[in-house]
Amino acid sequence: TNNILSPANGKPIIVPSQDIVLGIYYLSLEREGEPGEGMAFANMGEIEAALAAGVVTLHTKIKARYNTVDAQGKPITVRVDATPGRMMLAEVLPRDPNLPFAVVNRVLRKAEISGIIDLVYRHCGQKDTVLFADAVMALGFREAYKAGISFGKDDMVIPKAKDKLVDDTRTLIKDYEKQYQDGFITEGEKYNKVVDAWSKCTDAVADAMMKEISAIQKDPTTGRVKEINSIYMMSHSGARGSPAQMKQLAGMRGLMTKPSGEIIETPIISNFKEGLTVLEYFNSTHGARKGLADTALKTANSGYLTRRLVDVAQDCIINGVDCGTKEGITVSAVLDGGTVVATLGERILGRTAAEDIKEPATGKVLVKRNEEITEDRVEVIEAAHLNRVRIRSVLVCELTNGVCGKCYGRDLARGTPVNAGEAVGVIAAQSIGEPGTQLTMR
């Protein structure tokens, strides 16, 4: 009830999982050619009656009226293109001008639901968020149970291209063997080429499987879109399972590691649906046993890391409002080989500007020095295409003991400026240590 945002990153911790996510995802789907497409409804009662009578389905495209409030808080009605499922989702959304119908008028996966909870917390406060999360839970469970999503062996679709891909790779590997026998390449080079070829083959089979499993198929007799594959729904919604696990069910298990950490040259070509041969099964036991041993041994190291971090950072306490320093650090987006890991906006949100942040083209001041960079300021800064921004940081804080509130910035767990006396060092240490403990457990 009290801890909605994580002190580590300011994102919601109260995020629905598993069945709830699946139910909400199912509600938010939209399909072509469903019965009753294009019908218009005046209110939720009419939609519920139509659903009960089977005139429309949860996924039919309809027009409806949505009751909300305008910027002054006056009740208004807007006409929306939606589906009955999305109208049911909109019913549990708090009425607020910052929460338009568009928030639920899309396919909702786990990340989107988390984003909505974040929005509700920012705009409507704690009480509404807790009530909203409860309502989402009830709705998600109910709809997942009504949808009756389950899967049988035929939902695991083995891609048609699998045999050809495997045969092509085998031919390639015979070629590498011959090159090795003829002395053109060393044993190490042959090993690397073989491992590389098999891992490419595994990925290709997995891609083919995902393509087939996620394809939208129409029923030629009725013209309706067929039900989406249920395993794909579970994985795509973020409820359970990942493409890597689906690959093992219906693609090929691929390369395995020896206990020493070196990769075994012959991969497991079967998947769990086809069943493994005795040799393949034996090769796959190495990994399972090593995993259990690692879990037992590594948990201690992770706990020790947390203890050392706390030892270093425990003196970092908020001891004043502003130390008055003119120093700061320059931050930019974090890139990893061309992909953006953290955007500039994510890194500066809730921090204090160390100097006036100006628009490069006009010189207009976007954020004054020593002002907090709020959500709306972040949007303005990103729209101005700034690459780097100078912000205050605890690294350059000039307080004799502890650090000051301006250098630290926002208290992520509450979304407000940090309070005096907050043990920010310990929070930081535990925020780094905790995912480590989680990762070794899995």
N, C-alpha and C positions, 0 to 999 in steps of 0.2 A: 504493500500500500504506500509506503513512504519512499522506497528507493526505486524510482522509475528509470532514472538515467544512470549509466555506468560512470563512476568517478574516473575510470581509465580513459574514456574517449568521448563521453558526453552523448553517446548513442543510447537508445532505450535498451534496458536489460529485460524488461517485461515484453517479450515478443512471443506470440503464439508459436507452437511447434507442432509437428506431426499431423494428427487428425484435424486439428483446428485449421491449419494451413491448407490442408487438402480440401476441406469443406468450403473455405472462403474462395480458394482458387476455382473450385467447381462452380460456385455461384457466379463468379465474375467472367466465366467464359461466354463467348458470343458465337452463334453458328448461323451460317447461311441456310435458307430454305426450311426453317423450322415452321411448324403449324402456327397460324395466326400472325405471320410477319406483317409489319406495317400497321397493326391495330393501335388505336389511341385509347388511353385510360385517364380518367379524371383523378383517381386517388388510389391509395394502396389497397383499400377494400375491394375495388373492382379487379385489381391485379390478382389478389389472393383468390377471389371467386373464380376468375378465369383459369388460374393454375389448378384449382381443385377440380374444375369441370374438364380439364384437359384441353381447353381451347388453345392455350399457349403452353410453352415449356419454359424452364428457367432461362434458356439461352436464346429465346426468340427476340428478334429486333423489333422493338415497339417504340411508340411515342408516349410520354407520360408527363404528369405534372409533379414538380418537386417543390415542397414547401421549405423555404429557408428564410434568412434575414438579410437585409441590405446593410450597408456600412453604418447606418444610424441605428441599427438594431430593430428596424420595423419589419414585421413579417411580410414576405413577398412570395409569389409563386412563379416558378420559371418552367418553361416547356423544355424537355430534354429528350434526346434520342438515347434509348437505354435498352436494357433487357430486364425482365422481371427479377432475375437474380441480383442485378446491380441495384435495382430499386430497394430490394430487401436489405442490401448492405447499407444503402444511404439512410435507411430508417434508423440505424443505430448510431449514425454519425452525429456528433453534437451540432446544433445549429449555430453557425458562426460565419461572418462574412469572409473570413480567411480560409474557410473549408468549403469550397464550391463543389458542385456535383462531380466535376471532372476528377476529383481526388479518387472516387470509387469507380468512375466510368472507364475502366481499363482492366486488363488482365492483372490480377493481384497475386504476385508470388510473395515468398517470405520477406524479401527485402522491401517490397512496396508496402506491405502491412506494417513493417517496422517504421518506415518513413511516415505513415499515417499516424501511428501512435506518437511519434516525435512531434508532428504538426499539432496534434490535439493538445499535447502537453504544453507546447510553446504558446498556443493561442487561448486555451481554455482552462489551464491550471490543473492542479493535481487531482482534485475530486472528480472532475469530468473524465480525466484520463482513466482513472481506476474503474469508473462505471462503464466507460467505453470498452476497456479491455475485457471486462466481465461479459458484456453483451456480445462482443466478438467471439469470445470463447463459447458461449451458449449456442450462438448461431452456427459457428464452424462445426462443432460436434454434431449438432442436429442435422445439418445439411450433408455432412460426410456420411452419416448413417443412412439418410434418405437416398443419397446417390447410389449407395450399395457398391462402391468401387472396391473390387478385389481382383486378383489375377490368377489365371490358370496357366498351364504350360504353353498354350497357344499364344499367350501375350508376349512370350519371349520369342522375338522374330529373328531367326538366324538369317543373315543377309545372303541373297542369292549369289553375290560376287565372291563369297568367302573361298570356295574351292579354287577358283581361278587365281585369286590373289596368292593363296598358299602355294599352288603349283608354280606360279611365276617366281616366287621367292626361292622355292626349292631349286629351280633351274639356275637361278642366279648364284646360289650357294655352291652348286656343282661346279660352276665356272670358277668361283674363288678357290675351291678345293684343287681344281686342275692347275690354276696359276701357282698355288702353293707347291704342288707336286713338281711342277716344272721349274721351281726355284725363282719365279718372278717376284713373289712377295714373301715376307717372313711370317713365322707362325703368329706373332703378335698382330701384324697387319691383317692376316686372314681372320683372326678372332674378332678384331674390331669391326671388320667389314660384315662378318656374319651377324654379329650382335646388332649392328646398325640396320642391316637388311630386315631382320626379324622384327625389330621394334617399329620400323616403318610399316611392315606388313600388318602388325597388330593394330596400329593406329588406323590404317586404311580400312581394315575389317570393322573396327569400332565406328568409324565415320559412316561406312555403308549401312551399318545397323541403325545408327541414330537417324540417318536419312529415311530409311524404310519405316522405322517405328514412329517417327514424328510426322510422316506424310499425311496430309488431309485428303481423305478419300470420300467420294460421293457415291451414294447408293443409286445405281442407274435407274431403278424402277421408280423410286419416290422422289429422287432429286435432292434428298436431304443429305447433309454431311454425316458420315458415320461417327460413332462414338470414338473419342481419342483413345489410343492405347493406354490402359490403366497404369502400367509400369512407367510409361513416359510421363503420365500426369503426376505420379508420385514424385518422380525425380525432378521434373521441370518446375513443379510448384515449390520445391524446397522442403517438402514434407519428410521424405526419407529416400535414401539411395542416391548414388551419383553416377555419372556416365561411366566412371571407372568400374563400378560394381555391375552395371548393366552389361559392360563389355565382357565381364567374366561369365555372366549368365547366358548370353546369346552370341557373343563375338568369339574371341579366343582368349585364353588366360594369358598367353604371351610368355615372356622370359621370366625365369625365376632366379633367385640369388642363392648361392651356397652360404652356409653359416659364416664362412670367412668374409663374405661381402662381395665375392666375385660372381659374375653372372654366368649361369650355365648356358652353354652354346645352343643346346636344343630346347626350343620353347615348348610350352604346352599348347598344342594346336586345338585340342577339344575345348568346349565350354561346359558349364555345369548341366546344360540341357541335354547335350549329347552324352555326357558322362566321360570321365577321364579313364585312360588306360592305366594298368597297374604301375607302369614305369612313371607316367605323368603324375600319378597320385603320389608316388614316393618322392619325386622331385619337388612337389609342392609342400611336402611336410616340413622341409628345412625352414621355410619362411615362417610358418605358423609357430614352430617351437622357438625360433629366435625372437619372435615378437613378444612372446610371454616372458622369456628370460630378460629381454631388454626392459620391459615395463617394470619388473621387480627391481632391476639394478639402477635404473636412471632416475626414479622418483626421488631418491635421496639427493642426487646432485642438484636437481631443480630446487628442492627446498633449501639447500645450502646456498645457492645463488641468491635467493630471496633474502636470506639472513645477512649475507655480505652487503647486499644493496641497502638494506635498512640501516646497517651499521654505518655506512658512508653518509647516507642522506638524512639521518634522523634529526640533525640540527637545523634543517631547513624548515623554519616555522614562520608564518606571516607575523611580522613584528611591527609593522607600520603601514600607513596608507600610501605614502609616496616618498621615495628616497631622493627624488629630484635630479637623478642622473640624466645626462644628455646622451649617454652611450646607448647602444642597441645592437641587435644582430640583423643581418640581411637574410631573408628567407625567400626561396623560390620553390616551384613545384618539384617534387621528387620524381625523377625519371629512372626507369630500369630498362636499359636497352630499347629506348624509344617508346615504351608504354608508360603512361602516367600512373604512378603508385599512389601519390597523394597530390591533389591539386593545390594551387596556391591558396585558394579560398578555404580549403579544409585546414591548412596549416596556420592561417592568421585569424580564423574565427575566434572571437572572445579574447584576443590579445590586445595590447595597448600600442598605439602608433608611437614610434620613437621620434618621428619628424612628420611634418605635414605631408600627407599623401596626395600628390597632385596628378591630374590628368595630363599625360604627356603632350597631347595636341594643343590644349587650350590653357594649361597652367592653372585650371580651376581646382581649388582645394576640395578633395573628396572626404578626407578625414583629417581633423586637426591633430596636432601633436598632443600626446597624453590622453587622447580619447579612445574609448573602447571600440574595436571593430566589430560591429553587430552584423546579424544576418543580412539586413538590407544594404549595409555598407559593402559587405563582401560581394553582393550582386553587382553593385556599382563599380567596384574595383575590377571585377572579372570582365565587365562589359567594356571597361577602358583598356583592356588587354595589357595590363601591367605585368611584367615578367618577375619583378622582385620588389619586395617591400621591406622597409626597416621597421622592426618592432622592438619593444622593450623585452628584456629577458632576464630571468633570475641569474643567468651567467654573468651579467654585468651590473647586478644590483649593488648599490653602494652602502646599504645599511651595515652597521658594525656587526650586529647579531641578527641572524635570520635574514629574511627577504621581505620586500614590501609588496603590497597588493597590486600596485600599478605594473611592476615588473612581472608579476605572476599572471595577472589577467583574470579570466573568468573561472569560477568554481564549476567544473564541468558537471558535477552531480546535481547541481541546483539550477544552473543556467543564470546565476546572478554573480556580481562581483564577489571575490573571495572574502571571507570574514577574517578578522584578526584572530590569531591564535590557532588557525587551521594548520595541522601538521602535514604540509604539502609534500615534504620529503618522503615521509612514510607512504603516503598515497602513491607517489610516483614509483617507489621501490616495489610496492605490492602490485601495481598495475603492470610492471614489467615481469615480475616473478610469476604471477598467477597463470598467464597463458602457458608458460613453460611447464608448470605442474599439470595443467590440463592436457597438453600435447603428449607428455610421457605416459599419461594414464591410457590414452587411446592407442 
